[in-house]
Amino acid sequence: MLLLVICLAGLAPGIATAWLLRHRGWLLATVAGLAVTLALPGLLLLAMVAMPPLGYVVAACSAAVAVKAYDEGRVLIGTAWAVVVFASFACAGVL
């Protein structure tokens, strides 16, 4: 459920941008929506570097999701979340 919410939150700015720019042509709207959607992870990384407690919160939540995914036998999903934990701690200055 958390993964679905995160995916929708990540796609929402891109969908909104494409919807607002549709009168200028769908190609421009699609490119703008894709750029906004891809910029969101970079913005999160910059926010975690600027405010280390955010990195701790993201790492803690990601660790809980990774452990649950490993318990359910979804190794690739668990590993992806473990990478998020590592990146969060690295942005917070722990590693």
PDB file of N, CA, C and O in Angstrom:
ATOM      1  N   MET A   1       0.815  -1.189   0.000  1.00  0.00           N
ATOM      2  CA  MET A   1       0.000   0.000   0.000  1.00  0.00           C
ATOM      3  C   MET A   1       0.869   1.268   0.000  1.00  0.00           C
ATOM      4  O   MET A   1       0.581   2.234  -0.705  1.00  0.00           O
ATOM      5  N   LEU A   2       1.941   1.238   0.810  1.00  0.00           N
ATOM      6  CA  LEU A   2       2.835   2.389   0.861  1.00  0.00           C
ATOM      7  C   LEU A   2       3.508   2.615  -0.489  1.00  0.00           C
ATOM      8  O   LEU A   2       3.681   3.755  -0.920  1.00  0.00           O
ATOM      9  N   LEU A   3       3.886   1.526  -1.153  1.00  0.00           N
ATOM     10  CA  LEU A   3       4.524   1.642  -2.462  1.00  0.00           C
ATOM     11  C   LEU A   3       3.574   2.280  -3.472  1.00  0.00           C
ATOM     12  O   LEU A   3       4.005   3.089  -4.294  1.00  0.00           O
ATOM     13  N   LEU A   4       2.295   1.931  -3.424  1.00  0.00           N
ATOM     14  CA  LEU A   4       1.308   2.514  -4.324  1.00  0.00           C
ATOM     15  C   LEU A   4       1.151   4.017  -4.076  1.00  0.00           C
ATOM     16  O   LEU A   4       1.069   4.803  -5.020  1.00  0.00           O
ATOM     17  N   VAL A   5       1.112   4.403  -2.818  1.00  0.00           N
ATOM     18  CA  VAL A   5       0.991   5.820  -2.473  1.00  0.00           C
ATOM     19  C   VAL A   5       2.210   6.596  -2.944  1.00  0.00           C
ATOM     20  O   VAL A   5       2.075   7.704  -3.463  1.00  0.00           O
ATOM     21  N   ILE A   6       3.397   6.027  -2.769  1.00  0.00           N
ATOM     22  CA  ILE A   6       4.619   6.696  -3.212  1.00  0.00           C
ATOM     23  C   ILE A   6       4.649   6.830  -4.734  1.00  0.00           C
ATOM     24  O   ILE A   6       5.055   7.867  -5.259  1.00  0.00           O
ATOM     25  N   CYS A   7       4.222   5.786  -5.440  1.00  0.00           N
ATOM     26  CA  CYS A   7       4.187   5.855  -6.910  1.00  0.00           C
ATOM     27  C   CYS A   7       3.200   6.908  -7.393  1.00  0.00           C
ATOM     28  O   CYS A   7       3.499   7.658  -8.322  1.00  0.00           O
ATOM     29  N   LEU A   8       2.034   6.970  -6.774  1.00  0.00           N
ATOM     30  CA  LEU A   8       1.054   7.985  -7.171  1.00  0.00           C
ATOM     31  C   LEU A   8       1.544   9.388  -6.852  1.00  0.00           C
ATOM     32  O   LEU A   8       1.323  10.317  -7.629  1.00  0.00           O
ATOM     33  N   ALA A   9       2.207   9.545  -5.712  1.00  0.00           N
ATOM     34  CA  ALA A   9       2.751  10.860  -5.362  1.00  0.00           C
ATOM     35  C   ALA A   9       3.847  11.265  -6.335  1.00  0.00           C
ATOM     36  O   ALA A   9       3.983  12.446  -6.653  1.00  0.00           O
ATOM     37  N   GLY A  10       4.624  10.311  -6.809  1.00  0.00           N
ATOM     38  CA  GLY A  10       5.685  10.615  -7.768  1.00  0.00           C
ATOM     39  C   GLY A  10       5.151  10.945  -9.153  1.00  0.00           C
ATOM     40  O   GLY A  10       5.747  11.746  -9.873  1.00  0.00           O
ATOM     41  N   LEU A  11       4.031  10.334  -9.531  1.00  0.00           N
ATOM     42  CA  LEU A  11       3.474  10.571 -10.857  1.00  0.00           C
ATOM     43  C   LEU A  11       2.540  11.777 -10.912  1.00  0.00           C
ATOM     44  O   LEU A  11       2.305  12.324 -11.990  1.00  0.00           O
ATOM     45  N   ALA A  12       2.014  12.191  -9.783  1.00  0.00           N
ATOM     46  CA  ALA A  12       1.022  13.277  -9.766  1.00  0.00           C
ATOM     47  C   ALA A  12       1.527  14.583 -10.379  1.00  0.00           C
ATOM     48  O   ALA A  12       0.798  15.181 -11.170  1.00  0.00           O
ATOM     49  N   PRO A  13       2.744  15.063 -10.058  1.00  0.00           N
ATOM     50  CA  PRO A  13       3.189  16.314 -10.684  1.00  0.00           C
ATOM     51  C   PRO A  13       3.329  16.202 -12.200  1.00  0.00           C
ATOM     52  O   PRO A  13       3.015  17.147 -12.923  1.00  0.00           O
ATOM     53  N   GLY A  14       3.791  15.072 -12.675  1.00  0.00           N
ATOM     54  CA  GLY A  14       3.928  14.880 -14.115  1.00  0.00           C
ATOM     55  C   GLY A  14       2.588  14.845 -14.820  1.00  0.00           C
ATOM     56  O   GLY A  14       2.425  15.427 -15.892  1.00  0.00           O
ATOM     57  N   ILE A  15       1.619  14.154 -14.211  1.00  0.00           N
ATOM     58  CA  ILE A  15       0.282  14.092 -14.799  1.00  0.00           C
ATOM     59  C   ILE A  15      -0.362  15.474 -14.785  1.00  0.00           C
ATOM     60  O   ILE A  15      -0.997  15.877 -15.760  1.00  0.00           O
ATOM     61  N   ALA A  16      -0.199  16.199 -13.683  1.00  0.00           N
ATOM     62  CA  ALA A  16      -0.768  17.551 -13.603  1.00  0.00           C
ATOM     63  C   ALA A  16      -0.130  18.482 -14.625  1.00  0.00           C
ATOM     64  O   ALA A  16      -0.823  19.289 -15.246  1.00  0.00           O
ATOM     65  N   THR A  17       1.166  18.381 -14.802  1.00  0.00           N
ATOM     66  CA  THR A  17       1.853  19.222 -15.790  1.00  0.00           C
ATOM     67  C   THR A  17       1.370  18.900 -17.199  1.00  0.00           C
ATOM     68  O   THR A  17       1.096  19.805 -17.987  1.00  0.00           O
ATOM     69  N   ALA A  18       1.267  17.620 -17.514  1.00  0.00           N
ATOM     70  CA  ALA A  18       0.793  17.227 -18.843  1.00  0.00           C
ATOM     71  C   ALA A  18      -0.640  17.686 -19.063  1.00  0.00           C
ATOM     72  O   ALA A  18      -0.989  18.110 -20.165  1.00  0.00           O
ATOM     73  N   TRP A  19      -1.471  17.609 -18.035  1.00  0.00           N
ATOM     74  CA  TRP A  19      -2.865  18.037 -18.168  1.00  0.00           C
ATOM     75  C   TRP A  19      -2.958  19.551 -18.399  1.00  0.00           C
ATOM     76  O   TRP A  19      -3.767  20.012 -19.205  1.00  0.00           O
ATOM     77  N   LEU A  20      -2.131  20.312 -17.693  1.00  0.00           N
ATOM     78  CA  LEU A  20      -2.181  21.767 -17.836  1.00  0.00           C
ATOM     79  C   LEU A  20      -1.599  22.252 -19.160  1.00  0.00           C
ATOM     80  O   LEU A  20      -2.004  23.300 -19.663  1.00  0.00           O
ATOM     81  N   LEU A  21      -0.660  21.511 -19.728  1.00  0.00           N
ATOM     82  CA  LEU A  21      -0.008  21.942 -20.972  1.00  0.00           C
ATOM     83  C   LEU A  21      -0.601  21.298 -22.222  1.00  0.00           C
ATOM     84  O   LEU A  21      -0.047  21.454 -23.310  1.00  0.00           O
ATOM     85  N   ARG A  22      -1.700  20.588 -22.091  1.00  0.00           N
ATOM     86  CA  ARG A  22      -2.235  19.835 -23.231  1.00  0.00           C
ATOM     87  C   ARG A  22      -2.699  20.732 -24.373  1.00  0.00           C
ATOM     88  O   ARG A  22      -2.736  20.281 -25.518  1.00  0.00           O
ATOM     89  N   HIS A  23      -3.054  21.983 -24.101  1.00  0.00           N
ATOM     90  CA  HIS A  23      -3.489  22.876 -25.177  1.00  0.00           C
ATOM     91  C   HIS A  23      -2.319  23.360 -26.040  1.00  0.00           C
ATOM     92  O   HIS A  23      -2.540  23.930 -27.108  1.00  0.00           O
ATOM     93  N   ARG A  24      -1.097  23.143 -25.599  1.00  0.00           N
ATOM     94  CA  ARG A  24       0.084  23.517 -26.390  1.00  0.00           C
ATOM     95  C   ARG A  24       0.616  22.359 -27.219  1.00  0.00           C
ATOM     96  O   ARG A  24       1.632  22.496 -27.900  1.00  0.00           O
ATOM     97  N   GLY A  25      -0.049  21.244 -27.165  1.00  0.00           N
ATOM     98  CA  GLY A  25       0.368  20.070 -27.917  1.00  0.00           C
ATOM     99  C   GLY A  25       0.734  18.930 -26.977  1.00  0.00           C
ATOM    100  O   GLY A  25       1.357  19.141 -25.937  1.00  0.00           O
ATOM    101  N   TRP A  26       0.343  17.738 -27.354  1.00  0.00           N
ATOM    102  CA  TRP A  26       0.562  16.597 -26.472  1.00  0.00           C
ATOM    103  C   TRP A  26       2.024  16.206 -26.375  1.00  0.00           C
ATOM    104  O   TRP A  26       2.442  15.657 -25.355  1.00  0.00           O
ATOM    105  N   LEU A  27       2.812  16.472 -27.403  1.00  0.00           N
ATOM    106  CA  LEU A  27       4.237  16.132 -27.334  1.00  0.00           C
ATOM    107  C   LEU A  27       4.940  16.973 -26.267  1.00  0.00           C
ATOM    108  O   LEU A  27       5.679  16.440 -25.439  1.00  0.00           O
ATOM    109  N   LEU A  28       4.711  18.273 -26.290  1.00  0.00           N
ATOM    110  CA  LEU A  28       5.307  19.148 -25.280  1.00  0.00           C
ATOM    111  C   LEU A  28       4.787  18.806 -23.888  1.00  0.00           C
ATOM    112  O   LEU A  28       5.547  18.810 -22.920  1.00  0.00           O
ATOM    113  N   ALA A  29       3.499  18.512 -23.786  1.00  0.00           N
ATOM    114  CA  ALA A  29       2.921  18.171 -22.495  1.00  0.00           C
ATOM    115  C   ALA A  29       3.512  16.878 -21.951  1.00  0.00           C
ATOM    116  O   ALA A  29       3.781  16.779 -20.754  1.00  0.00           O
ATOM    117  N   THR A  30       3.715  15.895 -22.803  1.00  0.00           N
ATOM    118  CA  THR A  30       4.292  14.626 -22.369  1.00  0.00           C
ATOM    119  C   THR A  30       5.740  14.802 -21.943  1.00  0.00           C
ATOM    120  O   THR A  30       6.146  14.248 -20.921  1.00  0.00           O
ATOM    121  N   VAL A  31       6.518  15.548 -22.686  1.00  0.00           N
ATOM    122  CA  VAL A  31       7.920  15.785 -22.326  1.00  0.00           C
ATOM    123  C   VAL A  31       8.022  16.559 -21.011  1.00  0.00           C
ATOM    124  O   VAL A  31       8.859  16.239 -20.167  1.00  0.00           O
ATOM    125  N   ALA A  32       7.179  17.566 -20.835  1.00  0.00           N
ATOM    126  CA  ALA A  32       7.196  18.346 -19.595  1.00  0.00           C
ATOM    127  C   ALA A  32       6.768  17.490 -18.407  1.00  0.00           C
ATOM    128  O   ALA A  32       7.369  17.569 -17.335  1.00  0.00           O
ATOM    129  N   GLY A  33       5.743  16.684 -18.591  1.00  0.00           N
ATOM    130  CA  GLY A  33       5.299  15.796 -17.512  1.00  0.00           C
ATOM    131  C   GLY A  33       6.350  14.779 -17.134  1.00  0.00           C
ATOM    132  O   GLY A  33       6.535  14.488 -15.952  1.00  0.00           O
ATOM    133  N   LEU A  34       7.042  14.233 -18.122  1.00  0.00           N
ATOM    134  CA  LEU A  34       8.115  13.275 -17.857  1.00  0.00           C
ATOM    135  C   LEU A  34       9.276  13.941 -17.121  1.00  0.00           C
ATOM    136  O   LEU A  34       9.856  13.355 -16.207  1.00  0.00           O
ATOM    137  N   ALA A  35       9.609  15.164 -17.524  1.00  0.00           N
ATOM    138  CA  ALA A  35      10.708  15.877 -16.859  1.00  0.00           C
ATOM    139  C   ALA A  35      10.372  16.184 -15.408  1.00  0.00           C
ATOM    140  O   ALA A  35      11.225  16.051 -14.531  1.00  0.00           O
ATOM    141  N   VAL A  36       9.148  16.589 -15.151  1.00  0.00           N
ATOM    142  CA  VAL A  36       8.753  16.886 -13.775  1.00  0.00           C
ATOM    143  C   VAL A  36       8.761  15.608 -12.941  1.00  0.00           C
ATOM    144  O   VAL A  36       9.214  15.619 -11.797  1.00  0.00           O
ATOM    145  N   THR A  37       8.269  14.516 -13.501  1.00  0.00           N
ATOM    146  CA  THR A  37       8.231  13.248 -12.770  1.00  0.00           C
ATOM    147  C   THR A  37       9.638  12.753 -12.463  1.00  0.00           C
ATOM    148  O   THR A  37       9.881  12.254 -11.364  1.00  0.00           O
ATOM    149  N   LEU A  38      10.559  12.875 -13.389  1.00  0.00           N
ATOM    150  CA  LEU A  38      11.921  12.406 -13.165  1.00  0.00           C
ATOM    151  C   LEU A  38      12.711  13.333 -12.241  1.00  0.00           C
ATOM    152  O   LEU A  38      13.701  12.906 -11.645  1.00  0.00           O
ATOM    153  N   ALA A  39      12.296  14.579 -12.114  1.00  0.00           N
ATOM    154  CA  ALA A  39      12.991  15.516 -11.233  1.00  0.00           C
ATOM    155  C   ALA A  39      12.642  15.290  -9.762  1.00  0.00           C
ATOM    156  O   ALA A  39      13.375  15.739  -8.881  1.00  0.00           O
ATOM    157  N   LEU A  40      11.536  14.601  -9.486  1.00  0.00           N
ATOM    158  CA  LEU A  40      11.095  14.405  -8.112  1.00  0.00           C
ATOM    159  C   LEU A  40      12.089  13.622  -7.256  1.00  0.00           C
ATOM    160  O   LEU A  40      12.339  14.038  -6.125  1.00  0.00           O
ATOM    161  N   PRO A  41      12.677  12.507  -7.725  1.00  0.00           N
ATOM    162  CA  PRO A  41      13.677  11.826  -6.888  1.00  0.00           C
ATOM    163  C   PRO A  41      14.908  12.691  -6.616  1.00  0.00           C
ATOM    164  O   PRO A  41      15.472  12.628  -5.524  1.00  0.00           O
ATOM    165  N   GLY A  42      15.328  13.484  -7.577  1.00  0.00           N
ATOM    166  CA  GLY A  42      16.457  14.383  -7.357  1.00  0.00           C
ATOM    167  C   GLY A  42      16.145  15.441  -6.315  1.00  0.00           C
ATOM    168  O   GLY A  42      17.003  15.799  -5.508  1.00  0.00           O
ATOM    169  N   LEU A  43      14.924  15.940  -6.332  1.00  0.00           N
ATOM    170  CA  LEU A  43      14.508  16.909  -5.327  1.00  0.00           C
ATOM    171  C   LEU A  43      14.489  16.281  -3.936  1.00  0.00           C
ATOM    172  O   LEU A  43      14.878  16.922  -2.960  1.00  0.00           O
ATOM    173  N   LEU A  44      14.041  15.037  -3.842  1.00  0.00           N
ATOM    174  CA  LEU A  44      14.049  14.346  -2.552  1.00  0.00           C
ATOM    175  C   LEU A  44      15.480  14.145  -2.047  1.00  0.00           C
ATOM    176  O   LEU A  44      15.746  14.321  -0.858  1.00  0.00           O
ATOM    177  N   LEU A  45      16.395  13.782  -2.934  1.00  0.00           N
ATOM    178  CA  LEU A  45      17.791  13.621  -2.522  1.00  0.00           C
ATOM    179  C   LEU A  45      18.387  14.938  -2.036  1.00  0.00           C
ATOM    180  O   LEU A  45      19.095  14.967  -1.029  1.00  0.00           O
ATOM    181  N   LEU A  46      18.104  16.024  -2.746  1.00  0.00           N
ATOM    182  CA  LEU A  46      18.605  17.332  -2.312  1.00  0.00           C
ATOM    183  C   LEU A  46      17.998  17.743  -0.969  1.00  0.00           C
ATOM    184  O   LEU A  46      18.680  18.331  -0.130  1.00  0.00           O
ATOM    185  N   ALA A  47      16.727  17.435  -0.771  1.00  0.00           N
ATOM    186  CA  ALA A  47      16.089  17.764   0.498  1.00  0.00           C
ATOM    187  C   ALA A  47      16.704  16.966   1.643  1.00  0.00           C
ATOM    188  O   ALA A  47      16.844  17.490   2.748  1.00  0.00           O
ATOM    189  N   MET A  48      17.075  15.708   1.400  1.00  0.00           N
ATOM    190  CA  MET A  48      17.689  14.895   2.454  1.00  0.00           C
ATOM    191  C   MET A  48      19.099  15.369   2.765  1.00  0.00           C
ATOM    192  O   MET A  48      19.549  15.255   3.905  1.00  0.00           O
ATOM    193  N   VAL A  49      19.802  15.898   1.776  1.00  0.00           N
ATOM    194  CA  VAL A  49      21.135  16.448   2.032  1.00  0.00           C
ATOM    195  C   VAL A  49      21.014  17.745   2.826  1.00  0.00           C
ATOM    196  O   VAL A  49      21.801  17.992   3.740  1.00  0.00           O
ATOM    197  N   ALA A  50      20.038  18.568   2.481  1.00  0.00           N
ATOM    198  CA  ALA A  50      19.864  19.857   3.160  1.00  0.00           C
ATOM    199  C   ALA A  50      19.310  19.699   4.572  1.00  0.00           C
ATOM    200  O   ALA A  50      19.607  20.506   5.453  1.00  0.00           O
ATOM    201  N   MET A  51      18.502  18.656   4.789  1.00  0.00           N
ATOM    202  CA  MET A  51      17.888  18.456   6.102  1.00  0.00           C
ATOM    203  C   MET A  51      18.072  16.993   6.516  1.00  0.00           C
ATOM    204  O   MET A  51      17.214  16.163   6.217  1.00  0.00           O
ATOM    205  N   PRO A  52      19.165  16.665   7.194  1.00  0.00           N
ATOM    206  CA  PRO A  52      19.469  15.267   7.540  1.00  0.00           C
ATOM    207  C   PRO A  52      18.379  14.522   8.307  1.00  0.00           C
ATOM    208  O   PRO A  52      18.246  13.316   8.103  1.00  0.00           O
ATOM    209  N   PRO A  53      17.583  15.165   9.186  1.00  0.00           N
ATOM    210  CA  PRO A  53      16.521  14.387   9.837  1.00  0.00           C
ATOM    211  C   PRO A  53      15.524  13.770   8.850  1.00  0.00           C
ATOM    212  O   PRO A  53      14.952  12.714   9.120  1.00  0.00           O
ATOM    213  N   LEU A  54      15.322  14.426   7.719  1.00  0.00           N
ATOM    214  CA  LEU A  54      14.460  13.851   6.693  1.00  0.00           C
ATOM    215  C   LEU A  54      15.066  12.556   6.161  1.00  0.00           C
ATOM    216  O   LEU A  54      14.343  11.601   5.877  1.00  0.00           O
ATOM    217  N   GLY A  55      16.382  12.523   6.026  1.00  0.00           N
ATOM    218  CA  GLY A  55      17.058  11.298   5.600  1.00  0.00           C
ATOM    219  C   GLY A  55      16.865  10.171   6.592  1.00  0.00           C
ATOM    220  O   GLY A  55      16.701   9.016   6.197  1.00  0.00           O
ATOM    221  N   TYR A  56      16.884  10.496   7.885  1.00  0.00           N
ATOM    222  CA  TYR A  56      16.654   9.474   8.907  1.00  0.00           C
ATOM    223  C   TYR A  56      15.230   8.932   8.839  1.00  0.00           C
ATOM    224  O   TYR A  56      15.014   7.728   8.977  1.00  0.00           O
ATOM    225  N   VAL A  57      14.272   9.807   8.628  1.00  0.00           N
ATOM    226  CA  VAL A  57      12.871   9.378   8.545  1.00  0.00           C
ATOM    227  C   VAL A  57      12.654   8.491   7.317  1.00  0.00           C
ATOM    228  O   VAL A  57      12.019   7.441   7.410  1.00  0.00           O
ATOM    229  N   VAL A  58      13.181   8.914   6.173  1.00  0.00           N
ATOM    230  CA  VAL A  58      13.040   8.130   4.952  1.00  0.00           C
ATOM    231  C   VAL A  58      13.744   6.783   5.107  1.00  0.00           C
ATOM    232  O   VAL A  58      13.232   5.760   4.653  1.00  0.00           O
ATOM    233  N   ALA A  59      14.907   6.779   5.740  1.00  0.00           N
ATOM    234  CA  ALA A  59      15.635   5.520   5.954  1.00  0.00           C
ATOM    235  C   ALA A  59      14.859   4.579   6.864  1.00  0.00           C
ATOM    236  O   ALA A  59      14.795   3.378   6.601  1.00  0.00           O
ATOM    237  N   ALA A  60      14.271   5.109   7.926  1.00  0.00           N
ATOM    238  CA  ALA A  60      13.515   4.260   8.847  1.00  0.00           C
ATOM    239  C   ALA A  60      12.283   3.654   8.176  1.00  0.00           C
ATOM    240  O   ALA A  60      12.008   2.464   8.328  1.00  0.00           O
ATOM    241  N   CYS A  61      11.551   4.473   7.438  1.00  0.00           N
ATOM    242  CA  CYS A  61      10.367   3.963   6.731  1.00  0.00           C
ATOM    243  C   CYS A  61      10.761   2.948   5.653  1.00  0.00           C
ATOM    244  O   CYS A  61      10.105   1.920   5.487  1.00  0.00           O
ATOM    245  N   SER A  62      11.817   3.246   4.939  1.00  0.00           N
ATOM    246  CA  SER A  62      12.271   2.336   3.888  1.00  0.00           C
ATOM    247  C   SER A  62      12.780   1.030   4.461  1.00  0.00           C
ATOM    248  O   SER A  62      12.582  -0.027   3.860  1.00  0.00           O
ATOM    249  N   ALA A  63      13.434   1.082   5.616  1.00  0.00           N
ATOM    250  CA  ALA A  63      13.917  -0.150   6.255  1.00  0.00           C
ATOM    251  C   ALA A  63      12.746  -1.029   6.668  1.00  0.00           C
ATOM    252  O   ALA A  63      12.800  -2.250   6.521  1.00  0.00           O
ATOM    253  N   ALA A  64      11.694  -0.416   7.183  1.00  0.00           N
ATOM    254  CA  ALA A  64      10.512  -1.204   7.566  1.00  0.00           C
ATOM    255  C   ALA A  64       9.870  -1.864   6.352  1.00  0.00           C
ATOM    256  O   ALA A  64       9.469  -3.026   6.414  1.00  0.00           O
ATOM    257  N   VAL A  65       9.774  -1.131   5.257  1.00  0.00           N
ATOM    258  CA  VAL A  65       9.193  -1.687   4.036  1.00  0.00           C
ATOM    259  C   VAL A  65      10.101  -2.781   3.460  1.00  0.00           C
ATOM    260  O   VAL A  65       9.610  -3.792   2.956  1.00  0.00           O
ATOM    261  N   ALA A  66      11.417  -2.582   3.534  1.00  0.00           N
ATOM    262  CA  ALA A  66      12.355  -3.592   3.022  1.00  0.00           C
ATOM    263  C   ALA A  66      12.258  -4.888   3.820  1.00  0.00           C
ATOM    264  O   ALA A  66      12.264  -5.974   3.241  1.00  0.00           O
ATOM    265  N   VAL A  67      12.170  -4.782   5.130  1.00  0.00           N
ATOM    266  CA  VAL A  67      12.059  -5.981   5.965  1.00  0.00           C
ATOM    267  C   VAL A  67      10.766  -6.725   5.657  1.00  0.00           C
ATOM    268  O   VAL A  67      10.759  -7.954   5.580  1.00  0.00           O
ATOM    269  N   LYS A  68       9.665  -5.983   5.480  1.00  0.00           N
ATOM    270  CA  LYS A  68       8.395  -6.622   5.154  1.00  0.00           C
ATOM    271  C   LYS A  68       8.465  -7.316   3.794  1.00  0.00           C
ATOM    272  O   LYS A  68       7.945  -8.419   3.628  1.00  0.00           O
ATOM    273  N   ALA A  69       9.107  -6.671   2.826  1.00  0.00           N
ATOM    274  CA  ALA A  69       9.233  -7.274   1.499  1.00  0.00           C
ATOM    275  C   ALA A  69      10.080  -8.544   1.558  1.00  0.00           C
ATOM    276  O   ALA A  69       9.754  -9.537   0.908  1.00  0.00           O
ATOM    277  N   TYR A  70      11.154  -8.518   2.323  1.00  0.00           N
ATOM    278  CA  TYR A  70      11.969  -9.727   2.479  1.00  0.00           C
ATOM    279  C   TYR A  70      11.176 -10.831   3.166  1.00  0.00           C
ATOM    280  O   TYR A  70      11.301 -11.999   2.795  1.00  0.00           O
ATOM    281  N   ASP A  71      10.365 -10.484   4.161  1.00  0.00           N
ATOM    282  CA  ASP A  71       9.548 -11.483   4.843  1.00  0.00           C
ATOM    283  C   ASP A  71       8.531 -12.134   3.911  1.00  0.00           C
ATOM    284  O   ASP A  71       8.209 -13.313   4.054  1.00  0.00           O
ATOM    285  N   GLU A  72       8.033 -11.359   2.962  1.00  0.00           N
ATOM    286  CA  GLU A  72       7.058 -11.883   2.004  1.00  0.00           C
ATOM    287  C   GLU A  72       7.717 -12.615   0.847  1.00  0.00           C
ATOM    288  O   GLU A  72       7.018 -13.154  -0.012  1.00  0.00           O
ATOM    289  N   GLY A  73       9.044 -12.650   0.802  1.00  0.00           N
ATOM    290  CA  GLY A  73       9.756 -13.371  -0.245  1.00  0.00           C
ATOM    291  C   GLY A  73       9.998 -12.566  -1.508  1.00  0.00           C
ATOM    292  O   GLY A  73      10.430 -13.128  -2.515  1.00  0.00           O
ATOM    293  N   ARG A  74       9.736 -11.283  -1.486  1.00  0.00           N
ATOM    294  CA  ARG A  74       9.979 -10.437  -2.658  1.00  0.00           C
ATOM    295  C   ARG A  74      11.372  -9.826  -2.529  1.00  0.00           C
ATOM    296  O   ARG A  74      11.541  -8.717  -2.022  1.00  0.00           O
ATOM    297  N   VAL A  75      12.346 -10.567  -2.993  1.00  0.00           N
ATOM    298  CA  VAL A  75      13.744 -10.207  -2.781  1.00  0.00           C
ATOM    299  C   VAL A  75      14.132  -8.949  -3.567  1.00  0.00           C
ATOM    300  O   VAL A  75      14.829  -8.086  -3.033  1.00  0.00           O
ATOM    301  N   LEU A  76      13.700  -8.836  -4.805  1.00  0.00           N
ATOM    302  CA  LEU A  76      14.079  -7.667  -5.616  1.00  0.00           C
ATOM    303  C   LEU A  76      13.484  -6.378  -5.052  1.00  0.00           C
ATOM    304  O   LEU A  76      14.155  -5.346  -5.016  1.00  0.00           O
ATOM    305  N   ILE A  77      12.231  -6.436  -4.615  1.00  0.00           N
ATOM    306  CA  ILE A  77      11.612  -5.261  -4.018  1.00  0.00           C
ATOM    307  C   ILE A  77      12.320  -4.896  -2.714  1.00  0.00           C
ATOM    308  O   ILE A  77      12.585  -3.723  -2.451  1.00  0.00           O
ATOM    309  N   GLY A  78      12.621  -5.903  -1.905  1.00  0.00           N
ATOM    310  CA  GLY A  78      13.337  -5.660  -0.655  1.00  0.00           C
ATOM    311  C   GLY A  78      14.714  -5.062  -0.882  1.00  0.00           C
ATOM    312  O   GLY A  78      15.152  -4.182  -0.141  1.00  0.00           O
ATOM    313  N   THR A  79      15.390  -5.544  -1.909  1.00  0.00           N
ATOM    314  CA  THR A  79      16.717  -5.017  -2.225  1.00  0.00           C
ATOM    315  C   THR A  79      16.629  -3.572  -2.711  1.00  0.00           C
ATOM    316  O   THR A  79      17.482  -2.752  -2.371  1.00  0.00           O
ATOM    317  N   ALA A  80      15.612  -3.258  -3.497  1.00  0.00           N
ATOM    318  CA  ALA A  80      15.427  -1.878  -3.952  1.00  0.00           C
ATOM    319  C   ALA A  80      15.199  -0.945  -2.765  1.00  0.00           C
ATOM    320  O   ALA A  80      15.742   0.159  -2.728  1.00  0.00           O
ATOM    321  N   TRP A  81      14.401  -1.384  -1.801  1.00  0.00           N
ATOM    322  CA  TRP A  81      14.168  -0.563  -0.613  1.00  0.00           C
ATOM    323  C   TRP A  81      15.422  -0.470   0.248  1.00  0.00           C
ATOM    324  O   TRP A  81      15.661   0.555   0.885  1.00  0.00           O
ATOM    325  N   ALA A  82      16.224  -1.534   0.273  1.00  0.00           N
ATOM    326  CA  ALA A  82      17.485  -1.482   1.026  1.00  0.00           C
ATOM    327  C   ALA A  82      18.445  -0.459   0.396  1.00  0.00           C
ATOM    328  O   ALA A  82      19.190   0.212   1.111  1.00  0.00           O
ATOM    329  N   VAL A  83      18.429  -0.341  -0.915  1.00  0.00           N
ATOM    330  CA  VAL A  83      19.235   0.679  -1.592  1.00  0.00           C
ATOM    331  C   VAL A  83      18.750   2.077  -1.206  1.00  0.00           C
ATOM    332  O   VAL A  83      19.559   2.991  -1.038  1.00  0.00           O
ATOM    333  N   VAL A  84      17.444   2.244  -1.067  1.00  0.00           N
ATOM    334  CA  VAL A  84      16.900   3.529  -0.628  1.00  0.00           C
ATOM    335  C   VAL A  84      17.376   3.846   0.788  1.00  0.00           C
ATOM    336  O   VAL A  84      17.701   4.993   1.095  1.00  0.00           O
ATOM    337  N   VAL A  85      17.418   2.827   1.650  1.00  0.00           N
ATOM    338  CA  VAL A  85      17.928   3.026   3.017  1.00  0.00           C
ATOM    339  C   VAL A  85      19.383   3.503   2.968  1.00  0.00           C
ATOM    340  O   VAL A  85      19.752   4.457   3.653  1.00  0.00           O
ATOM    341  N   PHE A  86      20.196   2.841   2.164  1.00  0.00           N
ATOM    342  CA  PHE A  86      21.615   3.206   2.033  1.00  0.00           C
ATOM    343  C   PHE A  86      21.753   4.640   1.514  1.00  0.00           C
ATOM    344  O   PHE A  86      22.543   5.423   2.042  1.00  0.00           O
ATOM    345  N   ALA A  87      20.977   4.980   0.471  1.00  0.00           N
ATOM    346  CA  ALA A  87      21.055   6.336  -0.103  1.00  0.00           C
ATOM    347  C   ALA A  87      20.590   7.386   0.924  1.00  0.00           C
ATOM    348  O   ALA A  87      21.160   8.474   1.002  1.00  0.00           O
ATOM    349  N   SER A  88      19.570   7.058   1.696  1.00  0.00           N
ATOM    350  CA  SER A  88      19.083   8.003   2.702  1.00  0.00           C
ATOM    351  C   SER A  88      20.113   8.267   3.769  1.00  0.00           C
ATOM    352  O   SER A  88      20.334   9.413   4.160  1.00  0.00           O
ATOM    353  N   PHE A  89      20.756   7.197   4.248  1.00  0.00           N
ATOM    354  CA  PHE A  89      21.795   7.387   5.242  1.00  0.00           C
ATOM    355  C   PHE A  89      22.993   8.134   4.662  1.00  0.00           C
ATOM    356  O   PHE A  89      23.625   8.932   5.354  1.00  0.00           O
ATOM    357  N   ALA A  90      23.302   7.878   3.404  1.00  0.00           N
ATOM    358  CA  ALA A  90      24.418   8.588   2.771  1.00  0.00           C
ATOM    359  C   ALA A  90      24.096  10.087   2.646  1.00  0.00           C
ATOM    360  O   ALA A  90      24.970  10.928   2.856  1.00  0.00           O
ATOM    361  N   CYS A  91      22.853  10.417   2.308  1.00  0.00           N
ATOM    362  CA  CYS A  91      22.465  11.832   2.220  1.00  0.00           C
ATOM    363  C   CYS A  91      22.455  12.493   3.585  1.00  0.00           C
ATOM    364  O   CYS A  91      22.737  13.686   3.706  1.00  0.00           O
ATOM    365  N   ALA A  92      22.130  11.718   4.618  1.00  0.00           N
ATOM    366  CA  ALA A  92      22.100  12.279   5.972  1.00  0.00           C
ATOM    367  C   ALA A  92      23.496  12.426   6.554  1.00  0.00           C
ATOM    368  O   ALA A  92      23.659  13.050   7.603  1.00  0.00           O
ATOM    369  N   GLY A  93      24.503  11.869   5.903  1.00  0.00           N
ATOM    370  CA  GLY A  93      25.882  12.001   6.359  1.00  0.00           C
ATOM    371  C   GLY A  93      26.332  10.910   7.297  1.00  0.00           C
ATOM    372  O   GLY A  93      27.376  11.048   7.934  1.00  0.00           O
ATOM    373  N   VAL A  94      25.582   9.826   7.408  1.00  0.00           N
ATOM    374  CA  VAL A  94      25.957   8.737   8.297  1.00  0.00           C
ATOM    375  C   VAL A  94      27.048   7.884   7.666  1.00  0.00           C
ATOM    376  O   VAL A  94      27.980   7.477   8.359  1.00  0.00           O
ATOM    377  N   LEU A  95      26.958   7.608   6.396  1.00  0.00           N
ATOM    378  CA  LEU A  95      27.927   6.738   5.717  1.00  0.00           C
ATOM    379  C   LEU A  95      29.038   7.538   5.072  1.00  0.00           C
ATOM    380  O   LEU A  95      29.938   6.962   4.460  1.00  0.00           O
TER     381      LEU A  95
END
